[in-house]
């Protein structure tokens, strides 16, 4: 299960980093303010750092959801 989840910088304009524990992997989803998925990717378990380009997204508030391989969900 995903135990630690850090997302930075906040606020962000061009890129975010989603940091998971090194042994964690799963699916990272970015949701807009309406709950629509605007970005989906598999996380990289090897280093725990996932650099995501968000420069194409309109300005606004977004949520990040991480689902691990067992189906456990973490979000901010």
Phi, psi and omega in degrees: 000154179284116183261317181238134180221121177233136179232126181209159352286166177218111009282164180228157179231324184247325187205144172237160172241127175255116184253122177245166172301148187304328184268009183260149172208168181164209181245130177256129180234134172255130182244141176279183184294345177265000181085009179277139178286123179248352179200136178219135176205158171279136179283161180261110184284338189296315180247347180082356180253130180234111181266122186237125177283121178241010184299337181278347182280143175297153177300145179157188179262138180227157175244151177242131178237132176241126177246122180279178185296340180269355180098359178289138185248137171233146179202165177224000000 
